[in-house]
Amino acid sequence: MRELRIAVIIASTRQGRFGPTVAGWFAEQARKHFQVDLIDLAQAGLPAVLQDDEPAEVAALGSRLAAADGFVIVTPEYNHSFPAPLKTALDWYFEEWHAKPVSFVAYGRESGGLMAVAQLRQICIELRAVPIREIVALPNYWELFTAEGAWPRPYAVCDEAVKTMLDRLGWWAQILRNGRTVS
């Protein structure tokens, strides 16, 4: 049986964003358990306007999403929500999300991105994806740096949260992959 494949999606496209740093750290942890496809929405080139025809960029990203057995969305919280390019990416696709687990690595101020995650859970359910309970939330993420700029600090509580989330994500990805093959 093939190894589980997880797509890690970097939601922020802002200049100077922290998302690639978080996603790189997370992907390093995830590669110990899964095959990882790191998807950066800043490089995906998705059109902001949904249309009837499927542009090449949409087809290219769609095949990567379809190949995934599960997803981890790395998202900041902007104004108590998630970035608009992520909503565009969610809206372009439907079948690609169907019956696959989704978890989140969220970062922000005091909430650690939890308000963005709450909204994303609702959207994932509508897409027939399965948002799992275990996530990694990084409140005041800038405090997780060492004095030398390394990330995260060696004692950061996010390390244990990642392990728990990856274990549960793997369980759901296997169960749902098996389910997709019989339906």
C-alpha positions, 0 to 999 in steps of 0.5 A, a space after each residue: 500500500 502506498 505511503 499516505 500523502 499530505 498536502 501542506 497549504 501555505 494560505 498567506 500570500 502577503 509580502 513579508 509573511 511568516 507562513 513559509 517559515 511555519 510551513 517549512 517547520 511543520 513539513 519537516 515534522 510531517 515528512 517523518 510520517 507522510 509524503 508531503 506536498 508543500 503548496 504555496 498559494 503565493 505561487 499557485 497563480 489561481 485567478 481571483 475570479 471564479 469562471 466556468 472554464 478551468 485555467 491551467 493553474 487551476 488544473 495544475 493545483 487541482 491534480 495536486 489536491 486530488 493526489 493528497 490523502 489529507 490536508 494541513 492548512 497553515 494559516 494566519 488570522 487576519 481580522 478574526 478570519 483567514 486570508 482571501 486567497 485561501 477562500 479562493 483556493 477552497 472555492 475553485 475545488 470540490 471533489 478534491 477535498 471530498 472525504 479527506 481529513 483536514 487539520 490546521 496550523 494557525 498563528 496569530 496574536 492571542 487567539 493563535 489563529 483559532 477564529 480563522 480555524 473555526 470558520 475554516 472548519 465550517 467551509 471544510 464540512 461544506 466541501 465534504 472534507 473532514 476537519 479533525 479536532 487536533 490542530 496546532 495553534 501558535 498564539 503570539 508566534 513571534 515569541 516562539 523565536 530564539 534570540 538568534 532568530 531560530 524557530 521554534 524555541 526548543 521548549 515550545 509547546 507546539 512540538 507536542 501538539 504537532 506530534 498529536 495532530 500528525 498521529 490523528 491526521 494519519 489515522 483519519 487519512 488511512 481510514 478515509 482513504 480506505 473508505 474512498 476505495 470502497 465507495 
